[in-house]
Amino acid sequence: MHLLSAQALSTATRALLVATLFLCFGVAEVSLQAATGAGFASVHPATEPSRIPRCDELHLCESGQRRLLIPRNDEVIAELTRQGCKVVHLLREQAVIRCPAGVMPKGAREERLLHLTDAASGVSVAAAAALLFQTSGKGVRVAILDAGMQADHQEIAGRVVAEANFVSGAAAGISGHGTHVAGIIAGQGVRRIPDQKKVNRVMGISQQAELISATVCTPQGWCPEGDVISGMEWAVSQGARVINVSLGVGRSTETCDQDPLAKEVNWAADRGVVVVVAAGNSGGNGEGIASPACASKVIAVGAVDGSNARPDWSAFGKPLSLVAPGVRILSSIACDDCPPQWYAWWSGTSMAAPHVSAAAALLLSLDPTLTSAEVRSILARSAKDLGPRGRDAEYGYGLLDIERALRLTMNKDGDSHDFRTDCNDRAVSAWPGAPELCNGIDDSCDGRVDEGCPVSVSVGALRRGRRLGTVGQAETDPRPACTAQAWSCAPFGECKDAIQIYSCALANSGCRNAEAVRPPAVRACSP
């Protein structure tokens, strides 16, 4: 390795680097710093792009064409191909097609173009607590929807388990943006980096997480809507438990669940995926959160500086969930024409979001049974409140606090018994030795439900699907009788009574005189 300094770069190379960073990431200023064996750049987000390019300018379509989103229908698609259209992506419910400018089928709309939103940080969010709780993201797949990444960069080498490019018609390239995001999540701290008057490292928050790279943006930072949706669906199919999305379009002051992108991220959340989205860098234009960050089932992340203050450019509004460090964040960076193994200090909500994605991976590694809704709740409840009391438009629920989130994960019901010893960590009345209540669950963790109550059954019997019998005077049991005829599930489901909240297949069923059928199966039932 040779010593690289700012003076060592030719004027042409510096100009190329500045132009590349500006086009890709909306960088307002670039400074290079000397370091042994590596090059460094410090960048700050600029305002939103002033003009949205045409798809042919980005080589996403040919001149005289446009890209459309249409409802997926084989007959309609076949007819459109006869009219000169070409299919780009077949999605769950839609299709992305390229058509001559004069073709606009019924129900079609023009595809939108989104844009990328642009270890000291780990201190402010208590990332070191992961060591105390012995969790590192192991076994958790985190998908990064971005402009690709340099998978062999020394900070993330060996962490990338799947890659795919969804930007049809455009060269994939190597993205410094995606590589920077990946380093925040899973950087290995390989190199000592001179940082002002100290030495720093790229210490990823969840170093053993498995990374999935979905390239959904061009090297210039433009992200076709259909490519984003296609990458999202692929990431879910690859087993991602967390999806990081550092891109967006538009601004909304309220939740935007009717937006097509919002529907897509909510769909992923409904399938157990924690979706973390950068709020956007449009704060200077007033209140509003970009889509899909404004969706109700995602974690929308804004940025704060080292003093926990919101920079003017960080987007704000009611949909905001959390804030995390997003100013001058050190991480890995890739550059085709630069010396290898570069690092950079970048700023933006794109840098804040991966802090939260990595935190979600830590929680899921600690307790893989957590649902996406539970992860969202834990991160919100554990956040350090900033600004006005409670949730607010400037900071959401507050600053990410990983240590508090991990403690809450260990003891979700707050009964001082963590989930490793508590037989039901989601019920405050249940812990080893707790008094038994007549509430339909095993409070004392002895394997029996409601002993001493009018009805007493074993949890094991419920799990094996045996017919349950009554003990004592059945007429004194206040719980409703279970009528299997009222609700049924096929082929394997559970017996339900007419009141849908009762499930006779579960230990806390609240039913009596029931026969459970394959109780582990939970299916949507119909009358």
CORPE-V99082 format. One record per residue. N is the residue number from 1. RES is the residue in one small letter. PHI is phi as a letter, one per 20 degrees, with the letter a starting at -180 (none if undefined). NEAR is the number of other ideal C-beta (glycine too) atoms within 10 Angstrom. Layout:
# CORPE-V99082
N;RES;PHI;NEAR, N;RES;PHI;NEAR
This chain:
# CORPE-V99082
1;m;none;9, 2;h;d;7, 3;l;f;10, 4;l;d;20, 5;s;c;11, 6;a;f;13, 7;q;f;7, 8;a;f;13, 9;l;e;17, 10;s;f;8, 11;t;g;7, 12;a;f;8, 13;t;f;12, 14;r;f;13, 15;a;f;11, 16;l;f;15, 17;l;f;21, 18;v;f;16, 19;a;f;12, 20;t;f;19, 21;l;f;23, 22;f;f;16, 23;l;f;15, 24;c;f;22, 25;f;c;28, 26;g;m;23, 27;v;f;23, 28;a;e;15, 29;e;b;11, 30;v;c;17, 31;s;c;11, 32;l;d;19, 33;q;c;19, 34;a;f;14, 35;a;a;18, 36;t;f;12, 37;g;m;13, 38;a;b;22, 39;g;d;23, 40;f;c;20, 41;a;c;22, 42;s;d;16, 43;v;c;26, 44;h;c;21, 45;p;f;29, 46;a;d;18, 47;t;f;13, 48;e;f;20, 49;p;g;14, 50;s;f;6, 51;r;b;6, 52;i;e;13, 53;p;f;13, 54;r;f;14, 55;c;f;21, 56;d;f;16, 57;e;f;13, 58;l;e;18, 59;h;m;14, 60;l;e;25, 61;c;b;22, 62;e;e;12, 63;s;g;9, 64;g;n;9, 65;q;d;20, 66;r;b;20, 67;r;d;26, 68;l;c;23, 69;l;d;23, 70;i;c;20, 71;p;g;13, 72;r;f;13, 73;n;b;14, 74;d;f;9, 75;e;f;7, 76;v;f;17, 77;i;f;17, 78;a;f;9, 79;e;f;12, 80;l;f;22, 81;t;f;13, 82;r;f;7, 83;q;e;11, 84;g;n;12, 85;c;e;21, 86;k;c;16, 87;v;f;13, 88;v;e;24, 89;h;b;19, 90;l;d;13, 91;l;d;16, 92;r;g;12, 93;e;c;11, 94;q;c;24, 95;a;c;22, 96;v;d;23, 97;i;c;27, 98;r;d;23, 99;c;c;21, 100;p;g;13, 101;a;g;9, 102;g;e;9, 103;v;e;16, 104;m;c;14, 105;p;f;17, 106;k;f;7, 107;g;n;12, 108;a;e;20, 109;r;b;12, 110;e;f;12, 111;e;f;24, 112;r;e;19, 113;l;d;22, 114;l;e;25, 115;h;c;22, 116;l;f;28, 117;t;e;35, 118;d;f;30, 119;a;none;21, 120;a;f;16, 121;s;f;25, 122;g;f;20, 123;v;f;11, 124;s;f;19, 125;v;d;26, 126;a;l;20, 127;a;f;23, 128;a;f;14, 129;a;f;17, 130;a;g;25, 131;l;f;9, 132;l;f;11, 133;f;e;18, 134;q;l;10, 135;t;c;23, 136;s;b;20, 137;g;n;31, 138;k;g;15, 139;g;n;13, 140;v;d;25, 141;r;e;21, 142;v;d;29, 143;a;e;28, 144;i;d;33, 145;l;e;29, 146;d;b;28, 147;a;e;30, 148;g;n;27, 149;m;b;26, 150;q;e;26, 151;a;f;19, 152;d;e;13, 153;h;g;27, 154;q;g;16, 155;e;f;26, 156;i;c;26, 157;a;g;12, 158;g;n;12, 159;r;e;23, 160;v;e;19, 161;v;d;14, 162;a;b;17, 163;e;c;14, 164;a;b;16, 165;n;d;16, 166;f;d;24, 167;v;e;26, 168;s;f;19, 169;g;n;17, 170;a;c;19, 171;a;f;10, 172;a;f;16, 173;g;m;18, 174;i;d;18, 175;s;d;28, 176;g;f;31, 177;h;f;29, 178;g;f;30, 179;t;f;29, 180;h;f;33, 181;v;f;33, 182;a;f;32, 183;g;f;28, 184;i;f;32, 185;i;f;29, 186;a;c;31, 187;g;g;29, 188;q;e;20, 189;g;m;15, 190;v;f;16, 191;r;d;19, 192;r;e;12, 193;i;d;21, 194;p;f;14, 195;d;c;18, 196;q;l;10, 197;k;d;5, 198;k;c;8, 199;v;d;11, 200;n;c;18, 201;r;c;18, 202;v;e;26, 203;m;e;22, 204;g;g;30, 205;i;f;30, 206;s;c;32, 207;q;f;20, 208;q;d;18, 209;a;f;29, 210;e;e;23, 211;l;e;27, 212;i;d;24, 213;s;d;27, 214;a;d;29, 215;t;e;25, 216;v;c;30, 217;c;c;33, 218;t;f;27, 219;p;g;22, 220;q;e;20, 221;g;n;22, 222;w;e;25, 223;c;c;28, 224;p;g;29, 225;e;g;23, 226;g;f;25, 227;d;f;29, 228;v;f;28, 229;i;f;27, 230;s;f;25, 231;g;f;28, 232;m;f;28, 233;e;f;18, 234;w;f;18, 235;a;f;28, 236;v;f;20, 237;s;f;9, 238;q;e;15, 239;g;n;14, 240;a;f;28, 241;r;e;25, 242;v;c;31, 243;i;c;27, 244;n;e;34, 245;v;c;34, 246;s;d;31, 247;l;b;29, 248;g;a;30, 249;v;b;20, 250;g;m;18, 251;r;b;22, 252;s;c;21, 253;t;e;15, 254;e;c;12, 255;t;f;18, 256;c;c;22, 257;d;f;14, 258;q;e;8, 259;d;f;19, 260;p;g;18, 261;l;f;26, 262;a;f;23, 263;k;f;15, 264;e;f;24, 265;v;f;28, 266;n;f;18, 267;w;g;19, 268;a;f;24, 269;a;f;22, 270;d;f;11, 271;r;d;10, 272;g;n;15, 273;v;e;25, 274;v;e;31, 275;v;d;31, 276;v;d;32, 277;v;c;33, 278;a;f;32, 279;a;f;33, 280;g;o;36, 281;n;d;32, 282;s;d;23, 283;g;g;25, 284;g;f;14, 285;n;e;13, 286;g;o;11, 287;e;f;16, 288;g;q;21, 289;i;d;34, 290;a;f;30, 291;s;e;24, 292;p;e;32, 293;a;f;35, 294;c;e;31, 295;a;f;28, 296;s;f;14, 297;k;d;20, 298;v;d;26, 299;i;d;30, 300;a;e;31, 301;v;d;35, 302;g;d;30, 303;a;d;32, 304;v;c;25, 305;d;e;15, 306;g;f;12, 307;s;e;7, 308;n;m;15, 309;a;d;16, 310;r;f;21, 311;p;f;19, 312;d;g;9, 313;w;e;26, 314;s;f;31, 315;a;f;31, 316;f;b;25, 317;g;q;25, 318;k;g;17, 319;p;f;26, 320;l;f;26, 321;s;e;25, 322;l;b;31, 323;v;c;33, 324;a;b;30, 325;p;g;25, 326;g;b;32, 327;v;d;23, 328;r;l;19, 329;i;e;27, 330;l;e;25, 331;s;a;27, 332;s;f;29, 333;i;b;30, 334;a;d;24, 335;c;b;20, 336;d;g;10, 337;d;d;8, 338;c;d;19, 339;p;g;14, 340;p;f;14, 341;q;l;19, 342;w;e;22, 343;y;c;26, 344;a;b;26, 345;w;d;24, 346;w;c;27, 347;s;c;26, 348;g;q;30, 349;t;f;32, 350;s;f;32, 351;m;e;31, 352;a;f;30, 353;a;g;32, 354;p;f;33, 355;h;g;29, 356;v;f;31, 357;s;g;31, 358;a;f;31, 359;a;f;33, 360;a;f;32, 361;a;f;33, 362;l;f;25, 363;l;f;29, 364;l;f;28, 365;s;f;23, 366;l;f;21, 367;d;c;19, 368;p;f;10, 369;t;e;9, 370;l;f;22, 371;t;e;12, 372;s;f;22, 373;a;f;13, 374;e;f;18, 375;v;f;27, 376;r;f;22, 377;s;f;14, 378;i;f;22, 379;l;f;28, 380;a;f;16, 381;r;f;14, 382;s;e;23, 383;a;f;24, 384;k;e;17, 385;d;f;15, 386;l;c;17, 387;g;m;17, 388;p;g;10, 389;r;g;6, 390;g;n;8, 391;r;f;17, 392;d;b;16, 393;a;f;17, 394;e;e;18, 395;y;c;25, 396;g;m;28, 397;y;f;22, 398;g;p;23, 399;l;e;20, 400;l;g;30, 401;d;c;22, 402;i;f;27, 403;e;f;16, 404;r;f;17, 405;a;f;27, 406;l;f;23, 407;r;f;16, 408;l;f;19, 409;t;f;25, 410;m;f;18, 411;n;c;16, 412;k;f;21, 413;d;e;17, 414;g;m;9, 415;d;e;16, 416;s;m;8, 417;h;d;20, 418;d;f;15, 419;f;f;18, 420;r;f;9, 421;t;d;10, 422;d;e;21, 423;c;f;20, 424;n;b;21, 425;d;f;22, 426;r;d;13, 427;a;c;19, 428;v;f;13, 429;s;e;15, 430;a;d;23, 431;w;a;21, 432;p;g;11, 433;g;n;9, 434;a;f;20, 435;p;f;8, 436;e;f;19, 437;l;d;15, 438;c;e;16, 439;n;c;15, 440;g;n;20, 441;i;c;21, 442;d;e;23, 443;d;f;24, 444;s;e;19, 445;c;m;17, 446;d;d;15, 447;g;n;13, 448;r;c;18, 449;v;d;25, 450;d;l;22, 451;e;f;17, 452;g;n;12, 453;c;e;18, 454;p;g;17, 455;v;c;22, 456;s;c;17, 457;v;c;22, 458;s;e;17, 459;v;f;18, 460;g;f;11, 461;a;f;17, 462;l;f;21, 463;r;f;14, 464;r;e;10, 465;g;n;16, 466;r;f;13, 467;r;f;9, 468;l;e;22, 469;g;d;12, 470;t;e;14, 471;v;c;15, 472;g;n;12, 473;q;e;9, 474;a;f;13, 475;e;f;7, 476;t;e;9, 477;d;f;19, 478;p;f;8, 479;r;f;18, 480;p;f;14, 481;a;f;12, 482;c;e;26, 483;t;d;16, 484;a;f;15, 485;q;f;9, 486;a;f;14, 487;w;c;21, 488;s;b;14, 489;c;c;18, 490;a;c;8, 491;p;e;8, 492;f;c;11, 493;g;b;20, 494;e;b;25, 495;c;f;25, 496;k;c;24, 497;d;e;23, 498;a;f;13, 499;i;e;13, 500;q;f;11, 501;i;f;8, 502;y;e;21, 503;s;c;23, 504;c;f;24, 505;a;e;24, 506;l;d;19, 507;a;f;23, 508;n;d;18, 509;s;f;26, 510;g;m;19, 511;c;d;24, 512;r;c;22, 513;n;l;17, 514;a;d;24, 515;e;d;13, 516;a;e;26, 517;v;d;17, 518;r;l;13, 519;p;g;20, 520;p;f;11, 521;a;f;12, 522;v;c;12, 523;r;c;12, 524;a;f;6, 525;c;d;16, 526;s;c;8, 527;p;g;9
